[in-house]
């Protein structure tokens, strides 16, 4: 029974590791170099070509630049930026 539990936990760990390889960069994208950010975003787009447009890479780069240029990082301000983008 313990062996079965270990096998199942390993399967879940592998599944979570795969997701982290695809999406993990989004939690610390501000610390990534521009080249690394583009590579990670491109890999994500290539992994989900029917769901994510190629323009996502450029949009993420622009979003990083906005965050770096703007020191106001309150939720209210960030929400306002997103609303402006949606207009």
C-alpha positions in Angstrom: 0.0 0.0 0.0 2.8 2.4 0.8 4.5 1.6 -2.5 1.2 2.5 -4.3 1.1 5.8 -2.4 4.6 6.6 -3.4 3.9 5.8 -7.1 0.9 8.1 -7.1 2.7 10.9 -5.4 5.5 10.6 -7.9 3.0 10.9 -10.7 1.5 14.0 -9.2 5.0 15.5 -8.6 5.9 14.9 -12.3 2.6 16.5 -13.4 3.1 19.5 -11.2 6.7 19.8 -12.3 5.6 19.9 -15.9 3.1 22.7 -15.2 5.8 24.6 -13.3 8.2 24.4 -16.2 5.5 26.0 -18.4 4.0 28.5 -16.1 6.5 29.0 -13.3 8.2 31.9 -14.9 5.1 34.0 -14.5 5.6 34.3 -10.7 9.0 35.8 -11.0 9.0 37.3 -14.5 10.2 40.7 -13.2 13.5 39.2 -12.2 14.1 37.4 -15.6 16.2 38.9 -18.3 14.4 40.1 -21.4 15.8 37.2 -23.4 14.8 34.6 -20.8 11.3 36.1 -20.5 10.8 35.9 -24.2 12.1 32.3 -24.3 9.7 31.2 -21.5 6.8 33.0 -23.0 7.5 31.6 -26.4 7.7 28.1 -25.0 4.3 28.6 -23.3 2.7 29.9 -26.6 4.2 26.9 -28.5 2.8 24.5 -25.9 -0.7 26.0 -26.2 -1.0 27.3 -29.8 -4.8 27.0 -30.0 -5.2 28.9 -26.7 -2.5 31.6 -26.5 -1.7 34.0 -29.4 1.8 34.7 -30.4 1.3 38.3 -29.4 1.4 37.2 -25.8 5.2 37.3 -25.8 5.3 41.0 -26.8 2.4 41.8 -24.4 4.3 40.2 -21.5 7.5 42.1 -22.4 5.5 45.4 -22.5 3.8 44.5 -19.2 7.2 44.0 -17.6 8.4 47.4 -18.9 5.3 49.0 -17.4 5.9 47.5 -14.1 9.6 48.5 -14.1 8.7 52.1 -15.1 5.9 52.5 -12.6 6.6 52.3 -8.9 2.9 52.4 -7.8 2.2 48.7 -7.4 -1.0 48.8 -5.4 -3.8 46.5 -6.5 -6.0 49.5 -7.2 -3.4 51.1 -9.5 -2.7 47.8 -11.3 -6.4 47.2 -11.8 -6.6 50.7 -13.3 -3.8 49.9 -15.8 -5.7 46.7 -16.8 -8.9 48.7 -17.3 -7.1 51.2 -19.5 -5.7 48.4 -21.6 -9.2 47.0 -22.1 -10.7 50.2 -23.5 
